[in-house]
Amino acid sequence: MFVEPVVFRLSVDCPEWIKLFSGLSPGQFGVLVRIIAQRGGPQVADGRKCRPWSLPLADRVLLVAVYLRTNLTLRQIAPLFGVSKSAAGRILSALNPLLGLEKTTPAHPPDKVLIVDGTLVPVHDAKVANSSKNYRRSSNIQVLIDADTRLTIAVAGPLPGSRNDTLAYRESGIDAAAGDAYVMATGATRAIPA
């Protein structure tokens, strides 16, 4: 007796998956899908004439959300959506940049308080790493956040890990994102001008 295998495929057809994997309500997720369609234009919208996507746009956005919110690899995510690993990679490459916040340079008033701190990230690339105080080849990454909302304002590019936070703050260019705001820093970052 032949028993047909049950094929499981993750999809937005089940609203409980949307909340679980994206953290958004189905209504909020629908708004996100519309924004992605507007930002991406015809190349990401359904109905391309050349090579059609194997998944509808909402499922592709959910695939990217699963990738960003979990620690799964493309090899693990692809079977959940019933696509190949390379198709999942193409979906991620096409939609991931569209999910980011729009790059703007808001003018921060002088009474706004921002917090900056540097973190050492271990890397193997000798171009952006130096031996640092954590005795590894690291890069110094500066992060600027809003003190009230705790949202990230800017993240600077990597500098060698041997740079102290004060030099890294100035050299990274993240000070331009602070505008006229008052910037607080740790004790390691001294003499940051307001």
Secondary structure as a PSIPRED ss2 file (coil, helix, strand):
# PSIPRED VFORMAT (PSIPRED V4.0)

   1 M C   1.000  0.000  0.000
   2 F C   1.000  0.000  0.000
   3 V C   1.000  0.000  0.000
   4 E C   1.000  0.000  0.000
   5 P C   1.000  0.000  0.000
   6 V C   1.000  0.000  0.000
   7 V C   1.000  0.000  0.000
   8 F C   1.000  0.000  0.000
   9 R C   1.000  0.000  0.000
  10 L C   1.000  0.000  0.000
  11 S C   1.000  0.000  0.000
  12 V C   1.000  0.000  0.000
  13 D C   1.000  0.000  0.000
  14 C C   1.000  0.000  0.000
  15 P H   0.000  1.000  0.000
  16 E H   0.000  1.000  0.000
  17 W H   0.000  1.000  0.000
  18 I H   0.000  1.000  0.000
  19 K H   0.000  1.000  0.000
  20 L H   0.000  1.000  0.000
  21 F H   0.000  1.000  0.000
  22 S H   0.000  1.000  0.000
  23 G C   1.000  0.000  0.000
  24 L C   1.000  0.000  0.000
  25 S C   1.000  0.000  0.000
  26 P H   0.000  1.000  0.000
  27 G H   0.000  1.000  0.000
  28 Q H   0.000  1.000  0.000
  29 F H   0.000  1.000  0.000
  30 G H   0.000  1.000  0.000
  31 V H   0.000  1.000  0.000
  32 L H   0.000  1.000  0.000
  33 V H   0.000  1.000  0.000
  34 R H   0.000  1.000  0.000
  35 I H   0.000  1.000  0.000
  36 I H   0.000  1.000  0.000
  37 A H   0.000  1.000  0.000
  38 Q H   0.000  1.000  0.000
  39 R H   0.000  1.000  0.000
  40 G H   0.000  1.000  0.000
  41 G H   0.000  1.000  0.000
  42 P H   0.000  1.000  0.000
  43 Q H   0.000  1.000  0.000
  44 V C   1.000  0.000  0.000
  45 A C   1.000  0.000  0.000
  46 D C   1.000  0.000  0.000
  47 G C   1.000  0.000  0.000
  48 R C   1.000  0.000  0.000
  49 K C   1.000  0.000  0.000
  50 C C   1.000  0.000  0.000
  51 R C   1.000  0.000  0.000
  52 P C   1.000  0.000  0.000
  53 W C   1.000  0.000  0.000
  54 S C   1.000  0.000  0.000
  55 L C   1.000  0.000  0.000
  56 P C   1.000  0.000  0.000
  57 L H   0.000  1.000  0.000
  58 A H   0.000  1.000  0.000
  59 D H   0.000  1.000  0.000
  60 R H   0.000  1.000  0.000
  61 V H   0.000  1.000  0.000
  62 L H   0.000  1.000  0.000
  63 L H   0.000  1.000  0.000
  64 V H   0.000  1.000  0.000
  65 A H   0.000  1.000  0.000
  66 V H   0.000  1.000  0.000
  67 Y H   0.000  1.000  0.000
  68 L H   0.000  1.000  0.000
  69 R H   0.000  1.000  0.000
  70 T C   1.000  0.000  0.000
  71 N C   1.000  0.000  0.000
  72 L C   1.000  0.000  0.000
  73 T C   1.000  0.000  0.000
  74 L H   0.000  1.000  0.000
  75 R H   0.000  1.000  0.000
  76 Q H   0.000  1.000  0.000
  77 I H   0.000  1.000  0.000
  78 A H   0.000  1.000  0.000
  79 P H   0.000  1.000  0.000
  80 L H   0.000  1.000  0.000
  81 F H   0.000  1.000  0.000
  82 G C   1.000  0.000  0.000
  83 V C   1.000  0.000  0.000
  84 S C   1.000  0.000  0.000
  85 K H   0.000  1.000  0.000
  86 S H   0.000  1.000  0.000
  87 A H   0.000  1.000  0.000
  88 A H   0.000  1.000  0.000
  89 G H   0.000  1.000  0.000
  90 R H   0.000  1.000  0.000
  91 I H   0.000  1.000  0.000
  92 L H   0.000  1.000  0.000
  93 S H   0.000  1.000  0.000
  94 A H   0.000  1.000  0.000
  95 L H   0.000  1.000  0.000
  96 N H   0.000  1.000  0.000
  97 P H   0.000  1.000  0.000
  98 L H   0.000  1.000  0.000
  99 L H   0.000  1.000  0.000
 100 G C   1.000  0.000  0.000
 101 L C   1.000  0.000  0.000
 102 E C   1.000  0.000  0.000
 103 K C   1.000  0.000  0.000
 104 T C   1.000  0.000  0.000
 105 T C   1.000  0.000  0.000
 106 P C   1.000  0.000  0.000
 107 A C   1.000  0.000  0.000
 108 H C   1.000  0.000  0.000
 109 P C   1.000  0.000  0.000
 110 P C   1.000  0.000  0.000
 111 D C   1.000  0.000  0.000
 112 K C   1.000  0.000  0.000
 113 V E   0.000  0.000  1.000
 114 L E   0.000  0.000  1.000
 115 I E   0.000  0.000  1.000
 116 V E   0.000  0.000  1.000
 117 D E   0.000  0.000  1.000
 118 G E   0.000  0.000  1.000
 119 T E   0.000  0.000  1.000
 120 L E   0.000  0.000  1.000
 121 V E   0.000  0.000  1.000
 122 P E   0.000  0.000  1.000
 123 V C   1.000  0.000  0.000
 124 H C   1.000  0.000  0.000
 125 D C   1.000  0.000  0.000
 126 A C   1.000  0.000  0.000
 127 K C   1.000  0.000  0.000
 128 V C   1.000  0.000  0.000
 129 A C   1.000  0.000  0.000
 130 N E   0.000  0.000  1.000
 131 S E   0.000  0.000  1.000
 132 S C   1.000  0.000  0.000
 133 K C   1.000  0.000  0.000
 134 N C   1.000  0.000  0.000
 135 Y C   1.000  0.000  0.000
 136 R C   1.000  0.000  0.000
 137 R E   0.000  0.000  1.000
 138 S E   0.000  0.000  1.000
 139 S E   0.000  0.000  1.000
 140 N E   0.000  0.000  1.000
 141 I E   0.000  0.000  1.000
 142 Q E   0.000  0.000  1.000
 143 V E   0.000  0.000  1.000
 144 L E   0.000  0.000  1.000
 145 I E   0.000  0.000  1.000
 146 D E   0.000  0.000  1.000
 147 A C   1.000  0.000  0.000
 148 D C   1.000  0.000  0.000
 149 T C   1.000  0.000  0.000
 150 R C   1.000  0.000  0.000
 151 L C   1.000  0.000  0.000
 152 T E   0.000  0.000  1.000
 153 I E   0.000  0.000  1.000
 154 A E   0.000  0.000  1.000
 155 V E   0.000  0.000  1.000
 156 A C   1.000  0.000  0.000
 157 G C   1.000  0.000  0.000
 158 P C   1.000  0.000  0.000
 159 L E   0.000  0.000  1.000
 160 P E   0.000  0.000  1.000
 161 G C   1.000  0.000  0.000
 162 S C   1.000  0.000  0.000
 163 R C   1.000  0.000  0.000
 164 N C   1.000  0.000  0.000
 165 D H   0.000  1.000  0.000
 166 T H   0.000  1.000  0.000
 167 L H   0.000  1.000  0.000
 168 A H   0.000  1.000  0.000
 169 Y H   0.000  1.000  0.000
 170 R H   0.000  1.000  0.000
 171 E H   0.000  1.000  0.000
 172 S H   0.000  1.000  0.000
 173 G C   1.000  0.000  0.000
 174 I C   1.000  0.000  0.000
 175 D H   0.000  1.000  0.000
 176 A H   0.000  1.000  0.000
 177 A H   0.000  1.000  0.000
 178 A H   0.000  1.000  0.000
 179 G C   1.000  0.000  0.000
 180 D C   1.000  0.000  0.000
 181 A C   1.000  0.000  0.000
 182 Y E   0.000  0.000  1.000
 183 V E   0.000  0.000  1.000
 184 M E   0.000  0.000  1.000
 185 A E   0.000  0.000  1.000
 186 T C   1.000  0.000  0.000
 187 G C   1.000  0.000  0.000
 188 A C   1.000  0.000  0.000
 189 T C   1.000  0.000  0.000
 190 R C   1.000  0.000  0.000
 191 A C   1.000  0.000  0.000
 192 I C   1.000  0.000  0.000
 193 P C   1.000  0.000  0.000
 194 A C   1.000  0.000  0.000
